[in-house]
Amino acid sequence: LQLGQTVGDTAGSWAVDHYKAKFNQGDREEYPCQWKQGDVIGLACDLQAMQMLVSVNGSFVAPNGHVFDLAPDVVRSGLFAAFSCRAGTVGYNLGEVPFKYDPPAADYCAFVK
């Protein structure tokens, strides 16, 4: 990323934000999701179906759930967890400790084991 760019701005990156938008390799689309302070945002990737899913406080119900189709040619080289923000405090759990909420299915595994 270059100065001024965020996750989702560049080729091979996807992002959702609390400004009601989702970004797919630089393209912005409406995303009618509401987040508030204290919410837990979950991200899950189904590498067989090539989909990225989002949850809010454990709910994968629309408008959450399947938000992106992943590009197989991009994902072939691997996925990396990243976040960007302008202000505030963010905590993250890649699997070092048990998740507060369950993944969308039992066969999903943590980024870090």
Steps between C-alpha positions, in 0.01 A plus 500: 500500500609852432435796728130586488390154389309259720417131490270441202656775287749281318487194275457181700342663804148508638360707788183600682460810713254662737434779251255266323739403225690199378805513278610242248840574351434875497133488397254639759151357548223575749495267800194561721659384823480687831783468753539669833766527765552165669373288208703195403558480125586153373660410168498150355631371168365190328786401273302220333206724406739798458289728719566750779238524774446767765320480833398758759482367854493145365220555248565406139142602407455755216625759437793307643597150396636461148633842397773419247594242242873444519713488186664155477802632310562758776433269795727230358800683649333520844285727711628737764300660780526879510312801629527873461332784684515876536430522872387295795605180665482160334561161654534187294508125554638279225445189709761536773214471753150353452267716293213674678260384225491185289604498134232440233562122507694253715758426227637858498835537676684794651759698304748416777497160668 
